Amino acid sequence: MNVAALDQLWVYLSGNPLLSLLVTLLAFMLAVRINKAVGGTALLHPVTLSIAMLIGFLLLIDMDYSTYFEGAQFIHFLLGPATVSLAIPLYDHRERVRRLLWPLLLACSVGIVTAVGTTLGLAMLLGARAETLLSLAPRSVTSPIAMGIAEQIGGIPSLAAGLVLLTGSIGCALAPLVFRLLRIRDPSVQGFTLGLAAHGFGTAQAFAQIGAVAGAFSGLAMALTGLMTAFLLPLLIPLFGLG
Protein backbone atom coordinates (compact mmCIF):
# COMPACT_ATOMS: atom_id res chain seq x y z
CA MET A 1 0.00 0.00 0.00
CA ASN A 2 1.52 3.35 -1.08
CA VAL A 3 1.56 6.63 0.84
CA ALA A 4 -1.37 8.09 -1.11
CA ALA A 5 -3.55 5.09 -0.29
CA LEU A 6 -2.62 5.30 3.39
CA ASP A 7 -3.46 9.00 3.35
CA GLN A 8 -6.88 8.30 1.83
CA LEU A 9 -7.51 5.58 4.41
CA TRP A 10 -6.67 7.99 7.26
CA VAL A 11 -8.98 10.67 5.85
CA TYR A 12 -11.79 8.12 5.75
CA LEU A 13 -11.14 6.82 9.26
CA SER A 14 -10.70 10.26 10.82
CA GLY A 15 -14.11 11.31 9.51
CA ASN A 16 -15.78 8.13 10.77
CA PRO A 17 -16.94 7.95 14.40
CA LEU A 18 -16.00 4.26 14.48
CA LEU A 19 -12.35 5.34 14.59
CA SER A 20 -12.77 6.03 18.30
CA LEU A 21 -14.16 2.56 18.93
CA LEU A 22 -11.35 0.94 16.95
CA VAL A 23 -8.63 2.91 18.71
CA THR A 24 -10.13 2.17 22.13
CA LEU A 25 -10.20 -1.57 21.50
CA LEU A 26 -6.67 -1.59 20.06
CA ALA A 27 -5.35 0.45 22.99
CA PHE A 28 -6.83 -1.99 25.49
CA MET A 29 -5.52 -5.04 23.64
CA LEU A 30 -2.04 -3.52 23.54
CA ALA A 31 -2.27 -2.57 27.23
CA VAL A 32 -3.21 -6.15 28.17
CA ARG A 33 -0.20 -7.48 26.26
CA ILE A 34 2.12 -4.98 27.96
CA ASN A 35 0.73 -5.86 31.38
CA LYS A 36 1.26 -9.58 30.77
CA ALA A 37 4.78 -8.92 29.47
CA VAL A 38 5.76 -7.22 32.74
CA GLY A 39 4.30 -9.97 34.91
CA GLY A 40 0.77 -8.67 35.42
CA THR A 41 1.77 -6.00 37.90
CA ALA A 42 -1.06 -3.80 39.18
CA LEU A 43 1.22 -0.77 38.79
CA LEU A 44 0.65 -1.06 35.04
CA HIS A 45 -3.03 -1.93 35.05
CA PRO A 46 -4.40 -2.41 31.50
CA VAL A 47 -7.12 0.19 32.03
CA THR A 48 -4.62 2.78 33.25
CA LEU A 49 -2.31 2.08 30.33
CA SER A 50 -5.24 2.32 27.91
CA ILE A 51 -6.24 5.70 29.29
CA ALA A 52 -2.69 7.02 28.93
CA MET A 53 -2.43 5.76 25.34
CA LEU A 54 -5.83 7.20 24.39
CA ILE A 55 -4.97 10.59 25.88
CA GLY A 56 -1.74 10.60 23.90
CA PHE A 57 -3.59 9.63 20.73
CA LEU A 58 -6.22 12.37 21.13
CA LEU A 59 -3.51 14.95 21.74
CA LEU A 60 -1.54 13.71 18.75
CA ILE A 61 -4.41 14.04 16.26
CA ASP A 62 -5.96 17.05 18.05
CA MET A 63 -9.34 15.39 18.60
CA ASP A 64 -11.61 16.76 21.34
CA TYR A 65 -13.27 14.43 23.81
CA SER A 66 -16.82 14.99 22.56
CA THR A 67 -15.82 13.87 19.06
CA TYR A 68 -14.03 10.83 20.46
CA PHE A 69 -17.05 9.91 22.59
CA GLU A 70 -19.36 9.86 19.56
CA GLY A 71 -17.61 6.72 18.40
CA ALA A 72 -16.70 5.20 21.77
CA GLN A 73 -20.10 5.60 23.43
CA PHE A 74 -21.00 1.99 22.60
CA ILE A 75 -18.36 0.88 25.11
CA HIS A 76 -19.79 3.34 27.61
CA PHE A 77 -23.21 1.76 27.07
CA LEU A 78 -21.77 -1.69 27.81
CA LEU A 79 -20.73 -0.59 31.32
CA GLY A 80 -24.28 -1.21 32.51
CA PRO A 81 -24.70 -4.75 31.10
CA ALA A 82 -21.16 -5.66 32.21
CA THR A 83 -21.93 -4.60 35.78
CA VAL A 84 -25.20 -6.55 35.81
CA SER A 85 -23.46 -9.66 34.44
CA LEU A 86 -21.37 -9.83 37.62
CA ALA A 87 -24.44 -11.35 39.22
CA ILE A 88 -23.72 -14.63 37.39
CA PRO A 89 -20.58 -15.67 39.35
CA LEU A 90 -22.16 -14.24 42.49
CA TYR A 91 -25.13 -16.58 42.05
CA ASP A 92 -22.75 -19.56 42.06
CA HIS A 93 -21.61 -18.57 45.57
CA ARG A 94 -24.98 -17.43 46.93
CA GLU A 95 -24.92 -19.79 49.94
CA ARG A 96 -21.62 -18.41 51.16
CA VAL A 97 -22.85 -14.87 50.64
CA ARG A 98 -26.02 -15.64 52.60
CA ARG A 99 -23.98 -16.88 55.57
CA LEU A 100 -21.77 -13.78 55.56
CA LEU A 101 -24.46 -11.23 54.70
CA TRP A 102 -24.46 -9.21 57.92
CA PRO A 103 -20.64 -9.02 58.29
CA LEU A 104 -20.45 -7.97 54.63
CA LEU A 105 -23.08 -5.25 55.09
CA LEU A 106 -21.27 -3.97 58.19
CA ALA A 107 -17.89 -3.95 56.40
CA CYS A 108 -19.43 -2.13 53.45
CA SER A 109 -21.02 0.53 55.67
CA VAL A 110 -17.78 1.12 57.57
CA GLY A 111 -15.86 1.29 54.32
CA ILE A 112 -18.21 3.89 52.83
CA VAL A 113 -18.17 6.11 55.92
CA THR A 114 -14.38 5.84 56.15
CA ALA A 115 -13.85 6.60 52.46
CA VAL A 116 -16.19 9.60 52.42
CA GLY A 117 -15.03 10.94 55.78
CA THR A 118 -11.29 10.76 55.11
CA THR A 119 -11.63 12.05 51.54
CA LEU A 120 -13.75 15.08 52.43
CA GLY A 121 -11.78 15.77 55.59
CA LEU A 122 -8.42 15.86 53.80
CA ALA A 123 -9.83 17.84 50.88
CA MET A 124 -11.33 20.43 53.22
CA LEU A 125 -8.01 20.77 55.04
CA LEU A 126 -6.34 21.41 51.69
CA GLY A 127 -8.87 24.12 50.84
CA ALA A 128 -10.86 22.38 48.10
CA ARG A 129 -13.94 24.18 46.77
CA ALA A 130 -17.43 22.88 47.53
CA GLU A 131 -17.95 21.73 43.94
CA THR A 132 -14.72 19.73 44.08
CA LEU A 133 -15.66 18.22 47.43
CA LEU A 134 -19.00 17.06 46.06
CA SER A 135 -17.19 15.47 43.12
CA LEU A 136 -14.73 13.73 45.45
CA ALA A 137 -17.39 12.28 47.74
CA PRO A 138 -18.52 9.39 45.48
CA ARG A 139 -15.00 8.45 44.32
CA SER A 140 -15.20 4.94 45.83
CA VAL A 141 -18.03 3.63 43.66
CA THR A 142 -17.98 2.50 40.05
CA SER A 143 -17.96 5.22 37.38
CA PRO A 144 -21.59 5.17 36.14
CA ILE A 145 -22.94 5.34 39.70
CA ALA A 146 -20.38 7.94 40.80
CA MET A 147 -21.28 10.21 37.88
CA GLY A 148 -24.98 9.94 38.70
CA ILE A 149 -24.43 10.63 42.40
CA ALA A 150 -22.13 13.58 41.69
CA GLU A 151 -24.70 15.12 39.37
CA GLN A 152 -27.48 14.73 41.94
CA ILE A 153 -25.55 16.29 44.85
CA GLY A 154 -24.09 19.17 42.85
CA GLY A 155 -20.68 17.85 41.84
CA ILE A 156 -19.03 17.57 38.42
CA PRO A 157 -19.77 14.15 36.84
CA SER A 158 -16.71 14.15 34.56
CA LEU A 159 -14.41 15.02 37.47
CA ALA A 160 -16.03 12.31 39.60
CA ALA A 161 -15.39 9.77 36.83
CA GLY A 162 -11.73 10.75 36.63
CA LEU A 163 -11.34 10.46 40.40
CA VAL A 164 -12.97 7.03 40.33
CA LEU A 165 -10.39 5.85 37.78
CA LEU A 166 -7.56 7.27 39.88
CA THR A 167 -8.94 5.60 43.02
CA GLY A 168 -9.23 2.26 41.25
CA SER A 169 -5.67 2.45 39.93
CA ILE A 170 -4.22 3.25 43.36
CA GLY A 171 -6.35 0.58 45.03
CA CYS A 172 -5.17 -2.12 42.63
CA ALA A 173 -1.54 -1.06 42.99
CA LEU A 174 -1.60 -1.11 46.81
CA ALA A 175 -3.84 -4.13 47.37
CA PRO A 176 -1.18 -6.89 46.94
CA LEU A 177 1.12 -5.12 49.41
CA VAL A 178 -1.70 -4.68 51.96
CA PHE A 179 -2.72 -8.33 51.63
CA ARG A 180 0.86 -9.46 52.27
CA LEU A 181 1.37 -7.14 55.23
CA LEU A 182 -1.91 -8.19 56.88
CA ARG A 183 -1.53 -11.84 55.80
CA ILE A 184 -4.92 -11.92 54.13
CA ARG A 185 -5.16 -15.10 52.06
CA ASP A 186 -8.90 -15.78 51.93
CA PRO A 187 -9.98 -15.04 48.31
CA SER A 188 -13.44 -13.90 49.40
CA VAL A 189 -11.92 -11.32 51.75
CA GLN A 190 -9.40 -10.20 49.14
CA GLY A 191 -12.12 -9.90 46.52
CA PHE A 192 -14.56 -8.02 48.74
CA THR A 193 -11.80 -5.61 49.76
CA LEU A 194 -10.85 -4.95 46.14
CA GLY A 195 -14.46 -4.35 45.12
CA LEU A 196 -15.04 -2.01 48.04
CA ALA A 197 -11.86 0.02 47.63
CA ALA A 198 -11.15 -0.20 43.90
CA HIS A 199 -14.62 -0.98 42.37
CA GLY A 200 -14.44 -1.95 38.67
CA PHE A 201 -10.63 -1.97 38.52
CA GLY A 202 -10.49 -4.15 41.62
CA THR A 203 -13.13 -6.53 40.31
CA ALA A 204 -11.24 -7.03 37.06
CA GLN A 205 -8.04 -7.68 39.01
CA ALA A 206 -9.83 -10.08 41.37
CA PHE A 207 -11.10 -12.18 38.46
CA ALA A 208 -7.83 -12.08 36.54
CA GLN A 209 -5.27 -12.58 39.30
CA ILE A 210 -7.04 -14.25 42.24
CA GLY A 211 -9.96 -16.32 40.95
CA ALA A 212 -13.70 -16.70 40.48
CA VAL A 213 -14.51 -16.60 44.20
CA ALA A 214 -12.62 -13.33 44.66
CA GLY A 215 -14.25 -11.94 41.53
CA ALA A 216 -17.73 -12.84 42.77
CA PHE A 217 -17.20 -11.17 46.14
CA SER A 218 -15.58 -8.18 44.49
CA GLY A 219 -18.61 -7.74 42.25
CA LEU A 220 -20.85 -7.99 45.31
CA ALA A 221 -18.83 -5.33 47.13
CA MET A 222 -18.92 -3.03 44.11
CA ALA A 223 -22.70 -3.37 43.81
CA LEU A 224 -23.36 -2.96 47.53
CA THR A 225 -21.05 0.04 47.76
CA GLY A 226 -22.78 1.76 44.86
CA LEU A 227 -26.25 1.08 46.27
CA MET A 228 -25.45 2.02 49.86
CA THR A 229 -23.46 5.10 48.86
CA ALA A 230 -26.46 6.41 46.95
CA PHE A 231 -28.45 6.24 50.18
CA LEU A 232 -25.79 7.14 52.76
CA LEU A 233 -23.96 9.95 50.96
CA PRO A 234 -26.85 12.47 51.11
CA LEU A 235 -26.94 11.85 54.88
CA LEU A 236 -23.17 12.28 55.28
CA ILE A 237 -22.76 15.39 53.13
CA PRO A 238 -24.55 17.79 55.58
CA LEU A 239 -22.16 16.71 58.34
CA PHE A 240 -19.42 18.49 56.41
CA GLY A 241 -21.49 21.64 55.85
CA LEU A 242 -22.07 20.90 52.19
CA GLY A 243 -25.81 20.24 52.18
N, C-alpha and C positions, 0 to 999 in steps of 0.2 A: 504494500500500500504506500503510495507516494505522499509527499507533504501536502499537496493540494487536496487529496482525498481525506487525509486526516483533518485538515482545516475545515472541510465541509462537514465532516462527522461531528466535530466539536461545535460548530455553529448550530447544527441540528439538536445536539444534546443540550446545549446551554439554553436553548429556547423551549425545551421540553421539561415540564415539571417533574417527570420521572427521573431526571438526572439526580435529584436530591435523594430519592429512594435508593437508586443504584449506588450512589456514593456512600450512603449510610450503611448499607448492607456490606459493601466492600471494606469499609473502614472497620466494621465490627469483626468481619472474618479475619482481616489482617491482625487486629488487636488480639484475637483469640490465639492466633498462631504465635505471635510475639510472647504472649503470656505463657504459653506452653513451653516455648523455647527457653525461657528463663526460669523454668521450674514451677510455674503456677503461683508465683508470689503474689500476695494480695496488694503489695506496693505498686504493682503494675496491673491493676484490675482491667479486664477487657473493656468495660464500660468507660472507665476513666481515660484509657488510651484512645478509645473511639472518639470521645468528646474532644480531646486535644487535637486529633487528626482532622476532625470536621471543622473545628475552629480555624485551624491552619488553612484548610482548603477554602473556606468561605472568605478568609482574608486574602488568599492568593488570587482568587477570581473576582474579588470585590462584589460578592453576592450578599444582600441583606438577609436577615433572619426570616422575615415574612415571606420572601420569595422562596427561600429554602423550605420553609414549612409547608408551602403549597404542595410540594411533591412528597415530603416525608410524613404528612399527617396521617397516612394509612398506618404507619408504625405507632404513632401516638394513639390512634383508635384501638390498636391491639393491646394497649396497656390494660384496658378493662377486662377483656376476655382472658388475658394471661393471668391476671390476678385472681379471677373467679376459678380458673382451672386448677389453682393450688388446692382447691377443696378435694380433688381426686386423691392425692397421696394422703391427705389428712383423714379422709374417710377410711383408709386402710388401717389407720391407727386410732380409730375412734374410741375403742375401749380404754386404751391407755390415757387418752385425753380426758375421758369421763372421770377416771380415777383421780386425775391431777387437776381437775377443773378449778377448784377453789384456790389452791396454791398458785396456779397460773394467773388467775384473775388478780390475786393480790400482788404478784410480782409485776404484772402489767401496770396496775394502778400506781405502784411505787415508782416504777420506771418512768411513767408519764410525768408524775409530779416532780420527780428529780430532774428530768430533762428540761421541762419547762422552767422550773424554778432556777436552776443553775444558769441556763441560757439567758433568761431575762435579767437575772441578777447581775451577771457579768457584763451584759450589754449595757445595762443602766449605769453601772459603775464607769464604763468607758464612754458614756455620754451619747449613746445611740438615740436617734430620733424615734418618736412614737411609731411612725410608719415602718421603720426598720425593725423595731421591737415586735410589732404585730406580724411581720414577715418571718422573723426568727422563731416565733413561738411554736409553729407546727413543723419544725424542721425534722422531727424524729418520726414522721409518718411518710408513707410512700407518696411519690410526686403528685398523682392525680388528686388524692385526698388533701394533701398539703396545700395545693393551689386553690382548691375549693374552700378550705377553712380560712386561708389567708384572705381571700376575696370577701368572705362573709364578715370577718372581724375588722376589716379595714386595712389589711396589709397589701403587699404587692405580689400577686401570684407568680410572676416570672422570677422575682427575687427569691421567693419561697422555694420554687423548684430548684434553683441553683444551689441554695443552702442544703436542700435535701440530698442532692448529688454529692456535695462536699461532705456532709455528715456520713453518708453511706461509704464513701471512699475511705474516710478516716477510720470508721468502725471496722471495716474489713481488714485494714492494714494493722490495726492494734489487737484485733480479736485473738489471733494465734498466740501472741505474747501473753495476753491476759489469761488465756486458758492454761498456758504452761505455768505461769506464776501461781495461779490459784489451784492448779492440778485438777482442772475440770475435764473429765474424760467421757462423761455421759453424753451421747450424741443428742438426746432430747434437750438437755440443758444447754449445750452448745448452740443448737439450732434455735431454740427459743430466745437465747440471748442475742444472737445475730439478727433475728427478725425484729426484735424489740429495739435494738440500738442502731441497726444498719439497714432496716426495711428491705427493699427490693434487692439492693446490692448484697446484703447479708444472706438473703434467701437463695440467690443464685450461687453464692459461695458455699452455702450449706449443702445444696444439692450436688455441686460439682466436686467438692473437696472432702466432705464428711460422709454423706450418704442420704438415703431416702428418708430415714427417721428424722435426721436433723433438718432436712428440707421441709418435711411435713410440719414439724413444730415451729420452724422459722416462718412458714406461711401462716400458721395460726397466730403467732405473735404479731406479724405484720398486720393481719386483719383485725385482731383485737385492739391493737394500738391505734389504728386508724379510726375504728368505731368509737372507742372510749375517749380518744382525744377530741373527737367532734362534740362529745357531750361534756367532758371535763374542762376543756380549754376556756369556753365562755365563762365558767365559774372561777377559773384561776386568774384570768386576765384582770378583773377588777381589783384583785389583791395587790397588783402592782401599779394601781392608779391609771390603768389604760382603758377602762370601760367607759 
